[in-house]
């Protein structure tokens, strides 16, 4: 083992420590909802006692005790600030987190394993908001998200339409000529197919783009890269070997921000979901109401619900507070089955 090897091990450990510290602060922030106040002297004393008794590191119990006092103090400060919490699917550095930060830079973005976890946590009050991708210009609709939206009681309170850019990431100092494979989500790999073929890189599917970046940062392989965004490169201290490697420039994803309660009625867009009778002209009758009112429909999507039954998603310009829009919604409710407005909100395009 050389000095270089030891320093690489230290870098790997540092990355894990930072990730764990961030996770601890997130859990402390979420715990605030279950506490009567920020300070909990008994709990803090118990934590410090356990840490000093359990300390077996070379630095000694005095050092670890003081370190944990600083950590607890910072956690207490974060709890006092009470930032809004936004749940997203994936690891830190995911495109959903980038969209969440663009929507509200002051909010605390929290990772979830599955899309259903985001919806459940918002419904249960653990998160103030959730952010989920609903459709991509290349890959089409995000099936799991749309399926949940059919039956959820949560409301859409905002939307973000954002360009998606992919980068080839590797550990600092890696020789790009030695890279033989790239890990990423299957959709990202498909969107970079031409780049991978030109550079003779083996595509290796991973559960998440940011998760692939995190894995590279922790394991630090020399011949393997990840495909993720610039934000992931920044937080995992990875080098951008090549940016903008996606095959198409028109790669955009639309994200929805969801909450338990609806937002202002003065939004510029509305979303609704409904079903129709299984007979000719049933869908046309609903759409005709909006056409007659001069309301621009921006999305019409059919999504399987139950065997033999489909839900129709409808997005349209305008505010539910507008009498013309309100009348069209009322008319559609009388024609379509289970017509339900998911939200009236402002949509931003980055």
ROGUDO-886790 format. One record per atom (N, C-alpha, C): x, y, z. Coordinates in steps of 0.1 Angstrom, whole numbers, padded with zeros to 4 digits, always signed. Layout:
<sites>
XYZ;...
</sites>
This chain:
<sites>
+0008-0012+0000;+0000+0000+0000;+0009+0013+0000;+0005+0022-0008;+0013+0034-0010;+0006+0046-0003;+0013+0058-0002;+0007+0070+0003;-0006+0073-0006;-0004+0072-0019;-0015+0075-0028;-0028+0066-0025;-0025+0053-0023;-0036+0044-0019;-0043+0048-0006;-0035+0052+0004;-0041+0056+0016;-0049+0069+0015;-0044+0078+0007;-0051+0091+0005;-0064+0088-0003;-0064+0079-0012;-0077+0075-0019;-0087+0069-0009;-0082+0061+0000;-0091+0055+0010;-0097+0066+0019;-0088+0076+0022;-0093+0087+0031;-0104+0095+0023;-0102+0097+0010;-0111+0105+0002;-0125+0097+0002;-0124+0084+0001;-0136+0076+0000;-0143+0076+0013;-0136+0076+0025;-0142+0077+0038;-0148+0090+0040;-0141+0101+0036;-0147+0115+0037;-0160+0116+0030;-0161+0110+0018;-0174+0111+0010;-0185+0104+0018;-0182+0092+0024;-0192+0085+0032;-0196+0093+0044;-0186+0099+0051;-0189+0107+0063;-0198+0119+0060;-0195+0126+0049;-0204+0137+0045;-0218+0133+0042;-0219+0122+0035;-0232+0117+0032;-0240+0113+0044;-0234+0106+0054;-0240+0102+0066;-0244+0115+0075;-0235+0125+0075;-0238+0137+0082;-0250+0144+0077;-0251+0145+0063;-0263+0151+0057;-0275+0143+0061;-0274+0130+0060;-0286+0121+0064;-0290+0123+0078;-0281+0125+0087;-0284+0127+0101;-0291+0140+0103;-0287+0151+0096;-0293+0164+0097;-0308+0163+0092;-0310+0156+0081;-0323+0154+0076;-0332+0147+0085;-0327+0137+0092;-0336+0130+0102;-0339+0139+0114;-0329+0147+0118;-0331+0156+0129;-0342+0166+0125;-0342+0171+0113;-0352+0181+0109;-0366+0174+0108;-0367+0162+0104;-0380+0155+0103;-0385+0153+0117;-0376+0150+0127;-0380+0147+0141;-0386+0159+0147;-0383+0171+0142;-0389+0183+0148;-0404+0183+0149;-0411+0176+0139;-0425+0176+0138;-0431+0168+0150;-0423+0159+0156;-0428+0150+0166;-0424+0155+0180;-0417+0167+0181;-0412+0172+0194;-0420+0184+0198;-0422+0187+0211;-0429+0199+0216;-0421+0211+0214;-0408+0210+0213;-0399+0221+0212;-0386+0216+0205;-0377+0226+0203;-0364+0223+0196;-0355+0216+0206;-0352+0222+0218;-0343+0216+0228;-0349+0204+0235;-0341+0194+0237;-0345+0182+0244;-0332+0178+0252;-0331+0184+0264;-0318+0182+0272;-0316+0167+0275;-0326+0160+0279;-0325+0146+0282;-0320+0137+0271;-0326+0140+0259;-0322+0132+0247;-0307+0136+0243;-0304+0148+0244;-0290+0153+0240;-0280+0147+0250;-0283+0146+0262;-0274+0141+0272;-0272+0126+0270;-0283+0119+0267;-0282+0105+0264;-0274+0102+0252;-0275+0110+0241;-0267+0108+0229;-0252+0110+0232;-0249+0121+0239;-0235+0123+0242;-0229+0113+0251;-0237+0108+0261;-0232+0097+0270;-0229+0084+0262;-0238+0081+0252;-0236+0069+0244;-0224+0070+0235;-0222+0082+0229;-0211+0084+0220;-0198+0083+0228;-0197+0090+0239;-0184+0089+0246;-0181+0075+0252;-0191+0068+0256;-0189+0055+0261;-0186+0045+0250;-0191+0048+0238;-0189+0038+0227;-0176+0042+0219;-0170+0053+0222;-0159+0058+0214;-0147+0048+0215;-0142+0043+0204;-0130+0035+0204;-0120+0040+0193;-0123+0052+0189;-0114+0057+0178;-0101+0063+0184;-0091+0064+0176;-0078+0069+0180;-0079+0084+0186;-0089+0091+0181;-0090+0105+0185;-0094+0106+0200;-0101+0096+0205;-0104+0096+0220;-0118+0102+0222;-0124+0098+0234;-0137+0102+0237;-0139+0117+0239;-0129+0125+0243;-0131+0139+0245;-0133+0145+0231;-0126+0141+0221;-0127+0147+0208;-0141+0143+0202;-0145+0130+0203;-0158+0126+0198;-0169+0133+0205;-0168+0135+0218;-0178+0142+0226;-0180+0156+0221;-0169+0164+0219;-0170+0177+0214;-0175+0178+0200;-0171+0168+0192;-0176+0168+0178;-0191+0166+0178;-0196+0157+0186;-0211+0155+0186;-0219+0166+0192;-0213+0174+0202;-0219+0186+0207;-0221+0196+0195;-0211+0197+0187;-0213+0206+0175;-0223+0201+0166;-0224+0188+0163;-0234+0182+0154;-0248+0185+0160;-0250+0182+0173;-0263+0184+0179;-0267+0199+0179;-0257+0208+0181;-0260+0222+0181;-0265+0227+0167;-0258+0221+0156;-0262+0224+0143;-0276+0219+0139;-0278+0207+0144;-0292+0201+0142;-0302+0209+0148;-0300+0214+0160;-0309+0222+0167;-0312+0235+0160;-0301+0241+0154;-0303+0253+0146;-0311+0251+0134;-0309+0240+0127;-0317+0237+0115;-0332+0235+0119;-0334+0228+0130;-0348+0227+0135;-0355+0240+0138;-0347+0249+0143;-0352+0263+0147;-0356+0270+0134;-0349+0268+0123;-0351+0276+0111;-0364+0271+0104;-0368+0258+0107;-0380+0252+0101;-0381+0254+0086;-0371+0250+0078;-0372+0251+0064;-0383+0241+0059;-0389+0245+0047;-0399+0236+0041;-0392+0224+0037;-0398+0212+0037;-0393+0200+0033;-0399+0195+0020;-0391+0190+0011;-0396+0185-0002;-0390+0172-0005;-0399+0162-0006;-0394+0148-0009;-0393+0146-0024;-0383+0138-0028;-0381+0135-0042;-0376+0120-0042;-0378+0114-0054;-0373+0100-0056;-0359+0100-0061;-0350+0092-0055;-0337+0090-0059;-0327+0095-0048;-0314+0095-0052;-0304+0100-0043;-0302+0115-0044;-0295+0120-0035;-0291+0135-0036;-0283+0136-0049;-0287+0147-0057;-0281+0149-0070;-0290+0145-0081;-0301+0139-0078;-0311+0135-0088;-0316+0148-0095;-0321+0146-0108;-0327+0157-0115;-0339+0163-0107;-0346+0154-0100;-0358+0159-0092;-0353+0169-0081;-0342+0166-0076;-0337+0175-0066;-0333+0189-0072;-0327+0188-0084;-0323+0200-0091;-0336+0209-0094;-0347+0202-0098;-0359+0209-0100;-0365+0214-0087;-0364+0207-0076;-0369+0212-0063;-0361+0224-0059;-0348+0225-0061;-0340+0236-0057;-0343+0248-0066;-0346+0246-0079;-0350+0256-0088;-0364+0262-0084;-0372+0254-0079;-0386+0258-0074;-0385+0266-0061;-0377+0261-0052;-0375+0268-0039;-0361+0265-0033;-0352+0274-0035;-0338+0271-0031;-0336+0270-0016;-0346+0276-0008;-0345+0276+0006;-0350+0263+0013;-0357+0255+0005;-0363+0242+0010;-0353+0231+0012;-0356+0222+0021;-0347+0211+0024;-0352+0199+0015;-0344+0195+0006;-0348+0184-0003;-0344+0170+0003;-0354+0161+0004;-0352+0148+0011;-0354+0137+0001;-0344+0128+0001;-0345+0116-0009;-0354+0105-0004;-0361+0099-0013;-0370+0087-0011;-0366+0076-0021;-0368+0064-0017;-0364+0053-0025;-0374+0051-0037;-0387+0052-0035;-0397+0050-0045;-0406+0062-0047;-0412+0063-0058;-0422+0074-0060;-0433+0073-0050;-0438+0061-0047;-0449+0060-0038;-0445+0065-0024;-0432+0064-0021;-0427+0069-0008;-0429+0084-0007;-0427+0091-0018;-0429+0106-0018;-0443+0109-0015;-0452+0103-0022;-0467+0105-0020;-0471+0102-0006;-0466+0090-0001;-0470+0086+0013;-0465+0096+0023;-0453+0101+0021;-0447+0110+0031;-0454+0123+0032;-0458+0128+0020;-0465+0141+0019;-0479+0139+0025;-0486+0128+0022;-0499+0125+0027;-0499+0124+0042;-0488+0118+0048;-0488+0116+0062;-0482+0128+0070;-0479+0138+0062;-0474+0150+0069;-0459+0151+0072;-0452+0140+0068;-0437+0140+0071;-0430+0151+0062;-0434+0152+0050;-0429+0163+0041;-0440+0173+0039;-0435+0186+0037;-0445+0196+0033;-0449+0195+0019;-0440+0191+0010;-0442+0189-0004;-0435+0177-0010;-0439+0173-0021;-0432+0163-0029;-0430+0168-0043;-0419+0163-0050;-0417+0167-0064;-0415+0154-0072;-0422+0152-0083;-0422+0140-0090;-0422+0143-0105;-0414+0136-0113;-0415+0138-0128;-0427+0131-0134;-0434+0138-0142;-0446+0133-0148;-0445+0129-0162;-0436+0136-0170;-0434+0132-0184;-0421+0137-0189;-0415+0130-0199;-0402+0134-0205;-0404+0135-0220;-0398+0145-0226;-0400+0148-0240;-0395+0136-0249;-0386+0128-0244;-0381+0117-0251;-0387+0103-0247;-0388+0102-0234;-0393+0089-0228;-0408+0088-0226;-0415+0099-0228;-0429+0099-0226;-0433+0100-0211;-0445+0095-0208;-0450+0097-0194;-0442+0088-0184;-0442+0092-0172;-0436+0084-0161;-0447+0076-0155;-0448+0063-0159;-0459+0055-0156;-0463+0054-0141;-0453+0051-0133;-0456+0049-0118;-0462+0062-0112;-0457+0073-0116;-0462+0086-0111;-0477+0089-0115;-0479+0087-0128;-0493+0089-0133;-0503+0079-0127;-0499+0067-0125;-0508+0057-0119;-0512+0061-0105;-0502+0067-0097;-0505+0071-0083;-0514+0084-0084;-0512+0093-0093;-0520+0105-0094;-0535+0102-0097;-0538+0091-0103;-0552+0088-0106;-0560+0088-0093;-0555+0082-0082;-0563+0080-0070;-0559+0088-0058;-0548+0096-0059;-0543+0103-0047;-0552+0115-0044;-0553+0118-0031;-0560+0130-0026;-0551+0143-0026;-0538+0141-0029;-0529+0152-0029;-0532+0162-0040;-0527+0174-0039;-0530+0184-0049;-0517+0189-0055;-0518+0192-0068;-0507+0198-0075;-0507+0213-0072;-0495+0218-0067;-0495+0232-0064;-0485+0240-0072;-0477+0233-0080;-0467+0240-0089;-0462+0230-0099;-0456+0235-0110;-0449+0226-0119;-0437+0233-0125;-0427+0224-0128;-0414+0229-0134;-0411+0221-0147;-0408+0228-0157;-0405+0222-0170;-0390+0225-0172;-0381+0215-0172;-0367+0217-0170;-0359+0209-0181;-0349+0215-0187;-0340+0207-0196;-0332+0197-0188;-0329+0185-0194;-0321+0175-0187;-0308+0174-0195;-0297+0175-0188;-0284+0174-0194;-0276+0163-0187;-0270+0155-0195;-0262+0144-0189;-0247+0146-0191;-0239+0142-0181;-0225+0143-0181;-0218+0130-0178;-0207+0128-0184;-0199+0116-0180;-0190+0120-0168;-0191+0113-0157;-0184+0117-0145;-0175+0105-0140;-0163+0109-0135;-0154+0100-0130;-0146+0106-0118;-0139+0098-0111;-0132+0103-0099;-0121+0112-0104;-0118+0123-0096;-0107+0132-0100;-0094+0125-0104;-0088+0129-0115;-0075+0124-0119;-0076+0111-0127;-0089+0106-0129;-0090+0094-0137;-0086+0097-0152;-0080+0088-0158;-0076+0089-0172;-0088+0084-0181;-0094+0094-0189;-0106+0090-0196;-0103+0079-0206;-0090+0077-0210;-0087+0066-0220;-0088+0052-0213;-0088+0052-0200;-0090+0039-0193;-0104+0035-0190;-0113+0045-0192;-0127+0042-0188;-0133+0032-0198;-0139+0022-0193;-0145+0011-0202;-0160+0010-0200;-0166+0015-0189;-0180+0013-0187;-0186+0025-0180;-0199+0027-0181;-0206+0038-0175;-0219+0033-0168;-0221+0036-0156;-0233+0033-0148;-0243+0045-0148;-0256+0041-0150;-0266+0051-0148;-0280+0045-0149;-0290+0053-0147;-0304+0048-0149;-0306+0044-0163;-0314+0033-0166;-0316+0028-0179;-0321+0039-0189;-0329+0048-0184;-0334+0059-0193;-0323+0068-0197;-0314+0072-0188;-0303+0080-0191;-0293+0073-0201;-0291+0061-0199;-0282+0053-0208;-0288+0053-0222;-0301+0051-0223;-0308+0051-0236;-0307+0065-0242;-0307+0076-0234;-0307+0089-0240;-0292+0093-0244;-0283+0085-0240;-0268+0087-0244;-0263+0076-0252;-0272+0068-0259;-0268+0056-0266;-0257+0059-0277;-0258+0070-0284;-0248+0073-0295;-0235+0076-0289;-0235+0084-0278;-0222+0087-0272;-0215+0075-0267;-0222+0066-0260;-0216+0054-0255;-0211+0045-0266;-0218+0044-0277;-0213+0036-0289;-0201+0042-0295;-0200+0055-0297;-0189+0062-0303;-0176+0060-0294;-0178+0060-0281;-0166+0059-0272;-0164+0044-0267;-0172+0035-0273;-0170+0021-0269;-0171+0018-0254;-0181+0025-0248;-0183+0023-0234;-0195+0013-0231;-0193+0004-0222;-0203-0005-0219;-0214+0001-0210;-0226+0001-0214;-0237+0006-0206;-0241-0003-0194;-0241+0002-0182;-0244-0007-0171;-0256+0000-0163;-0268-0006-0164;-0279+0000-0157;-0278+0001-0142;-0282+0012-0136;-0282+0014-0122;-0296+0019-0118;-0300+0018-0105;-0313+0022-0101;-0316+0037-0102;-0305+0046-0103;-0307+0060-0102;-0294+0067-0108;-0296+0078-0115;-0284+0085-0120;-0275+0090-0109;-0281+0097-0100;-0273+0102-0088;-0268+0091-0080;-0275+0080-0079;-0270+0069-0071;-0258+0063-0078;-0257+0063-0091;-0245+0059-0098;-0233+0068-0095;-0236+0081-0095;-0225+0090-0091;-0220+0088-0077;-0230+0086-0068;-0226+0084-0054;-0217+0071-0053;-0221+0060-0060;-0214+0048-0060;-0199+0050-0065;-0198+0057-0076;-0185+0060-0081;-0176+0068-0071;-0182+0078-0065;-0175+0086-0055;-0170+0077-0043;-0179+0067-0039;-0175+0059-0027;-0165+0048-0031;-0167+0042-0042;-0159+0030-0045;-0147+0034-0053;-0147+0046-0060;-0136+0052-0067;-0129+0042-0077;-0137+0036-0086;-0130+0027-0096;-0123+0036-0107;-0112+0031-0112;-0105+0039-0122;-0110+0037-0136;-0116+0026-0139;-0120+0023-0153;-0135+0024-0155;-0142+0030-0146;-0157+0031-0146;-0162+0045-0143;-0172+0049-0151;-0177+0063-0149;-0192+0062-0146;-0198+0073-0143;-0213+0074-0141;-0218+0085-0151;-0231+0083-0155;-0238+0094-0162;-0248+0100-0153;-0246+0113-0151;-0255+0120-0142;-0254+0135-0145;-0259+0144-0137;-0259+0158-0140;-0247+0165-0133;-0246+0178-0136;-0235+0186-0130;-0237+0188-0115;-0249+0188-0110;-0251+0189-0096;-0246+0177-0089;-0248+0165-0094;-0243+0153-0088;-0227+0153-0088;-0221+0159-0099;-0207+0160-0099;-0202+0169-0088;-0209+0179-0086;-0205+0189-0075;-0206+0183-0061;-0217+0177-0058;-0219+0172-0044;-0211+0160-0041;-0207+0152-0052;-0199+0140-0049;-0185+0141-0053;-0181+0154-0056;-0167+0157-0060;-0162+0148-0071;-0169+0148-0082;-0165+0140-0093;-0161+0149-0105;-0152+0144-0113;-0147+0152-0125;-0156+0150-0137;-0160+0161-0143;-0168+0160-0156;-0159+0157-0167;-0159+0145-0172;-0151+0141-0183;-0156+0147-0196;-0169+0147-0198;-0176+0153-0210;-0190+0156-0206;-0195+0168-0209;-0208+0173-0206;-0217+0173-0219;-0230+0174-0217;-0239+0175-0228;-0238+0162-0237;-0238+0151-0231;-0236+0138-0239;-0248+0132-0244;-0260+0138-0240;-0273+0132-0245;-0274+0133-0260;-0281+0124-0266;-0282+0123-0281;-0291+0134-0287;-0300+0139-0279;-0309+0149-0284;-0309+0162-0275;-0309+0173-0282;-0309+0186-0275;-0323+0188-0268;-0333+0182-0274;-0347+0185-0269;-0350+0174-0258;-0343+0174-0247;-0345+0165-0236;-0350+0172-0224;-0363+0172-0222;-0369+0180-0211;-0378+0171-0203;-0379+0174-0190;-0388+0167-0181;-0397+0177-0173;-0409+0173-0172;-0419+0182-0165;-0421+0176-0151;-0419+0184-0141;-0421+0179-0127;-0433+0186-0121;-0440+0179-0112;-0451+0184-0105;-0447+0185-0090;-0451+0196-0084;-0450+0197-0069;-0463+0195-0063;-0464+0185-0053;-0476+0181-0047;-0476+0184-0032;-0488+0186-0027;-0490+0189-0013;-0504+0184-0008;-0506+0184+0005;-0519+0180+0010;-0530+0190+0007;-0526+0203+0007;-0536+0213+0004;-0533+0220-0009;-0543+0224-0016;-0541+0231-0028;-0536+0245-0026;-0529+0251-0037;-0524+0264-0036;-0534+0275-0040;-0529+0286-0044;-0537+0297-0049;-0545+0293-0061;-0557+0298-0062;-0565+0296-0074;-0562+0305-0086;-0552+0313-0084;-0548+0323-0095;-0536+0317-0103;-0535+0304-0105;-0525+0298-0113;-0527+0301-0128;-0517+0297-0136;-0518+0298-0150;-0521+0285-0157;-0523+0274-0149;-0525+0261-0155;-0533+0253-0145;-0542+0244-0151;-0549+0234-0143;-0547+0220-0148;-0548+0211-0139;-0547+0196-0142;-0560+0189-0137;-0565+0180-0144;-0576+0172-0140;-0575+0158-0145;-0582+0149-0139;-0582+0135-0142;-0597+0130-0142;-0600+0121-0152;-0614+0116-0152;-0614+0103-0160;-0626+0097-0161;-0628+0085-0170;-0640+0088-0178;-0642+0080-0188;-0654+0082-0197;-0661+0068-0199;-0673+0069-0203;-0681+0057-0207;-0674+0050-0218;-0675+0037-0218;-0668+0029-0229;-0678+0029-0241;-0679+0040-0248;-0687+0041-0260;-0682+0052-0269;-0685+0052-0282;-0680+0061-0291;-0685+0075-0288;-0675+0085-0289;-0678+0099-0287;-0678+0103-0273;-0676+0094-0263;-0676+0098-0249;-0665+0108-0245;-0653+0105-0250;-0642+0114-0247;-0644+0127-0255;-0649+0127-0267;-0651+0139-0275;-0660+0149-0268;-0670+0143-0261;-0680+0152-0255;-0673+0160-0244;-0664+0154-0237;-0657+0162-0226;-0648+0172-0232;-0640+0168-0242;-0630+0177-0248;-0637+0189-0255;-0649+0186-0261;-0657+0196-0268;-0660+0208-0259;-0663+0205-0247;-0667+0215-0237;-0656+0226-0236;-0643+0221-0235;-0632+0230-0233;-0629+0237-0247;-0631+0230-0258;-0629+0236-0271;-0639+0248-0273;-0651+0245-0270;-0662+0255-0272;-0659+0268-0263;-0653+0266-0252;-0650+0277-0243;-0637+0284-0246;-0630+0279-0257;-0617+0285-0261;-0606+0283-0252;-0606+0272-0244;-0596+0269-0235;-0585+0259-0241;-0573+0264-0241;-0562+0256-0247;-0558+0244-0239;-0559+0232-0244;-0555+0220-0238;-0541+0217-0241;-0533+0215-0231;-0518+0213-0232;-0514+0199-0230;-0523+0190-0225;-0519+0176-0223;-0532+0168-0223;-0533+0158-0231;-0543+0148-0231;-0536+0134-0231;-0538+0127-0220;-0530+0114-0218;-0539+0104-0212;-0539+0092-0219;-0547+0081-0214;-0537+0071-0206;-0541+0068-0194;-0533+0059-0186;-0541+0047-0180;-0536+0035-0181;-0544+0024-0176;-0546+0025-0161;-0558+0022-0157;-0562+0023-0143;-0565+0009-0137;-0577+0004-0141;-0580-0010-0137;-0582-0018-0150;-0582-0031-0150;-0584-0039-0162;-0597-0034-0169;-0595-0030-0182;-0606-0025-0190;-0610-0011-0188;-0602-0004-0179;-0606+0010-0175;-0594+0019-0177;-0595+0031-0182;-0584+0040-0184;-0588+0054-0178;-0578+0060-0172;-0580+0074-0167;-0574+0083-0178;-0581+0095-0179;-0576+0105-0188;-0571+0117-0180;-0559+0121-0183;-0553+0132-0177;-0554+0144-0187;-0558+0155-0181;-0561+0167-0189;-0554+0179-0183;-0545+0186-0190;-0539+0199-0186;-0544+0210-0195;-0548+0221-0189;-0553+0232-0197;-0548+0245-0191;-0547+0255-0200;-0543+0269-0196;-0554+0276-0189;-0551+0284-0180;-0561+0292-0173;-0562+0290-0158;-0570+0298-0151;-0572+0297-0137;-0586+0292-0134;-0587+0283-0124;-0600+0279-0120;-0609+0290-0114;-0602+0301-0111;-0610+0313-0106;-0616+0321-0117;-0612+0318-0130;-0618+0324-0141;-0632+0318-0144;-0642+0326-0145;-0656+0321-0147;-0657+0312-0159;-0650+0315-0170;-0651+0306-0182;-0645+0292-0179;-0634+0292-0172;-0627+0279-0169;-0636+0272-0159;-0641+0279-0149;-0649+0272-0139;-0662+0266-0145;-0668+0273-0155;-0680+0268-0161;-0676+0256-0170;-0665+0256-0176;-0661+0244-0184;-0658+0232-0175;-0652+0234-0164;-0650+0223-0154;-0663+0218-0149;-0672+0226-0146;-0685+0222-0141;-0693+0214-0152;-0691+0218-0165;-0698+0211-0176;-0691+0198-0178;-0678+0197-0177;-0671+0184-0179;-0675+0174-0168;-0677+0180-0156;-0680+0171-0144;-0694+0164-0146;-0702+0171-0154;-0715+0165-0157;-0715+0155-0168;-0705+0155-0176;-0704+0145-0187;-0694+0134-0184;-0683+0136-0179;-0673+0126-0176;-0675+0119-0162;-0670+0107-0161;-0671+0100-0148;-0659+0104-0139;-0662+0107-0127;-0652+0110-0117;-0642+0121-0121;-0648+0132-0127;-0640+0143-0131;-0635+0150-0118;-0622+0152-0117;-0616+0158-0105;-0604+0167-0109;-0604+0179-0104;-0594+0188-0106;-0582+0185-0096;-0570+0183-0102;-0559+0179-0093;-0552+0192-0088;-0554+0203-0094;-0548+0215-0089;-0548+0226-0099;-0548+0238-0094;-0546+0250-0103;-0533+0257-0098;-0524+0259-0106;-0510+0263-0102;-0503+0271-0113;-0491+0276-0109;-0482+0282-0118;-0472+0273-0123;-0469+0273-0136;-0459+0264-0142;-0448+0273-0147;-0436+0269-0144;-0424+0276-0148;-0416+0267-0158;-0411+0274-0168;-0402+0267-0178;-0388+0273-0177;-0379+0264-0174;-0365+0269-0172;-0357+0268-0185;
</sites>
